Amino acid sequence: MVWHVWGEARQGERPLVLLHGGSGSWTHWARNIEALVAAGRQLWVPDLPGFGDSAAPLSGGDADALVAPLRDGLQTLLGGTPCDLVGFSFGGMTAGLLLAAHPELAERLVLVGAPAMGVVPQRQFELKAWRHLSTAQEQLAIHRHNLGVLMLHDARLIDGAALQIHVANVVRDRMPRRRLAHTDILARSLPQVTCPVHAIYGEHDALYKIWIHQLEAAFVAAAPQFGGMHLLPGAGHWVQFEQPQLFNAALLAALA
């Protein structure tokens, strides 16, 4: 696993670990790092196994295969010090599985746009395939489409940094057959998570659409120490990219 670190450790502050989403890398957090470091937090941001610059897991091809390497990485790098753990989308589901199995690793969990809460009766979006296309122009058109369908609510943000980050990430996705996000596995894992749990979502999250307002009750039912849900206006699934200032404020409030 490749880990990226920003900021200095400060007395009384836990390390802040950020897990990216599916088909992503640490760059899912590119618009948040500077502000979080300026707020006094030391950030540990891995490329999850099978994504970015990290090797694929030794076995398995979904979030449950990442629990062991994440546990080993956190224990090795943080020396047993519990962290504040934040997971975006697939990374949020992974974080829930990790703390259900190893609750001692974190003292606070923040779930951002996480799937698998069991409130959506059927998949709310469909992505288009692109790897079979022969030209870069054709592939780019599909990448723009997929960003608009799943990741971003404001179509004006698709071109530029968002598109560059997305393309660089999806071509390095070596875990293409993930299915757990379409189950209720996060809801079934949260009862074993002993630390406070908070949730941050964009109000237009494409994973949930009209079902977004069912989420808070699902978290209350599943997480023994649910601390509340922030629903950020004007944002879709990639909420920390689309509304970085609002997101950073909500995250720091949850961590406080």
N, C-alpha and C positions, 0 to 999 in steps of 0.2 A: 504494500500500500504506500502511496505517496501522500504525505501530509504537508500542508502549508501552514505556516505560523506567522502571525502578526502581533505586535504589541509586546509589552513587558508584563511579567507576572507581578501583581501588586498584593501586598498583604491584605488579607480579608476578602479578596475577590477570587472566586472560583474560575478556573479555565472555562472559556465559552467554546463549545464544540458545535460546529455547523455542518449538517449533513445535506447534501444537494439532492435534487430530484432525479427521476429516471431519465435515461439518455442525456445525462448532464455531467457536470464536473464542479469543481470549486467555483467556477465562474458564474454559477447561478446566484452567487452572493456578491458579484463584482461591484454593485452599486451600494453596498451596505458596509463594506469592510472599513473604509476610512472613518465613517461616523462612529462605528462601534469601538474602534481603537481609540478615537478621540474621547469617547465616553469613559475610557479607563479599563476596557476589557482586553484581555489577551485571547486571541482567536486561534483555534486549532481547526483547520478546515481540510478534510481529506478528499481525495478522489476515491469514491467507494470502489471496492473490487468489481472489475468488469467495466468500469467507466473511466473516462479521462486517461490519465497516465498510469493508473494502477492495473496490476495483473488481474485476470479473472479469478474468482474463487476456486479453490482446489476441487470442490464438488458442488453441484447444484447450480441453479440458474435464476434464483429469485431472492427476495429479501431475506428469507430464512437462512440462506447460505452465507449471508454477510455478518451474522451475529458473532460467530467465533472470531473472524479476523478483526472485527471492530473491538470486541472485548480484549483481544490480545494487544491491539494497538494502543488502546486507552490505558491498559495496565502497564505496558512498557513505557510509554511516553510520559504519562502523568504520574507514574509511581504510586498508584493506588489512591491519588487524590480525586475525590468525586468532582464532577464537572456540572455545569449547566448545559443541557443538551437541547439543541434546536434541530428539528428535521423538517425539510420541505418536501411535500408530495411523497414520492416513493421513499425519500429519506426519513419522512415522518413516520411512515409505516414501519420502516426498518428500526427507527429509534424505539418505537413501542415494543417491538419484538425483543430488542436488546434489553430493555429495562424490565420487561416481564421475566426474562431469564436471569438477569443480573442487576437487580434493583440497587445494589450498592454503588453502581458506577456513576450515578447522577443524583443531585439533590433538587433538580427542577427540570421539567420537560416542557418544551414549547413545540406544539405541532402546527405547522404552517401548510395550509392547503392539502392536508393529508387525506388520502382515500381510505377505503376499506372500513367505513363506520356503519355499514349495513342500513343506510337510510335511502339509498337510491334503488328503485325497482329494476332499472335497466341502464345500460351504458348511455351516457348523455352526449357523446361525441364520437366521431369516426375520423381517424387519421388516414391519409393517403400514403401508399407505398412510393418509394423513390429510388431504391437501390437498383432497380431493373432498368431505369432510364439511361439513355446513352449519352446525353449531353448535359453539361453543367447548367445550362440555361433551363432545361426542363426540370432538373432536380431542384434548382433554386425556386422555381415557381411552386413546387410542392412544399418546400420548406416554408415559404411565405404562407401558404394555405394552412399548414399544420400549426404554425405559430398563432394564426388568427383563430383557428378552431379550438385550440386547447389552452394556449399559454397566456395570451394578452387580450384584454377587452378593448383597449384603444388601438385601433388599426394603424394610427399614425406612428406608433412606436415600433412597428414590425421591421421596417428597414433601418439600417444603421447598426448600432451595437447589439441589439437583440438578435438580429439575423446572423451577424458574425459569430456571436456566442453560440447560438443554436446550431449552426452548421458545423462549427468546430467540434461541438459535443456529440452530435448524432452520428457522425462518421466514425467515432471511437466507441460507440455503444457495442459491447460484446455480450450483452445479456438480452437478446431480442424477444425471448419467449416468456416474458414475465406475465403471470396470471393472478397473483395474490391480490393485486390492487382492486380486482373486481369481486372480491369476497368481503366478508365482515371480519377479517382476521385482526385488524387493529382494535375494533370494539371488543373482541374476545380476549385480547391481550391486556388491555388497560386495567382490568380488575386486579392484575398481579403487579401493577406499577405502584409503588408505595410513596413516591414523592409527589409534590404538587404538580398538576398538569394544567397548562394553559393552551388556548387555541387562537390562531390568527388566520383569517381567511379574507379574500376579496369578495365583495358582495356579488360579483358576477362570475364566480368560479365556475368554469365549464364542467368540472366534475359533478357538480350538484345542480346548477341552474335553479329551478323553482323549489328544489328540495333543500336549499341552503339553510332555510329557517328551521328545518328539522334537526339540524346538527347539534345545537346546544343541548337539547334534551337528551340526545344520544350520548353526548359526553358526560352529562350529569349522571346518567344511568350506568355508565361504564367505568368512569374514573373515580376511585374513592376520595381523592383529594382534588377535585376539579376546581380550578381557580377562576374560571371565566373565559368567555369567548369575545374576541375583538373582530368585528366585521367591518372591513375598511371600504369606504365608498370609492367608486370610480376605478376599481381594480378587478382583474380577473384572477386566473390561477397563479400566475407568476407575480404574486402580490408584492414581494420585496423588490422586484425590478420596476414594476409599474408605478408604485407609490412608495419610494424609498424613505422619504421623510416621515410619512405617517406610519410606515411599517417599523422603522427604527424606534420611533417613540413608543409604539405599542409593545415592541419586544422588550425595550429597557424597562417599561412599566411592569411587564409580567415578571421579569427577572428580579425586580426590586421587591 
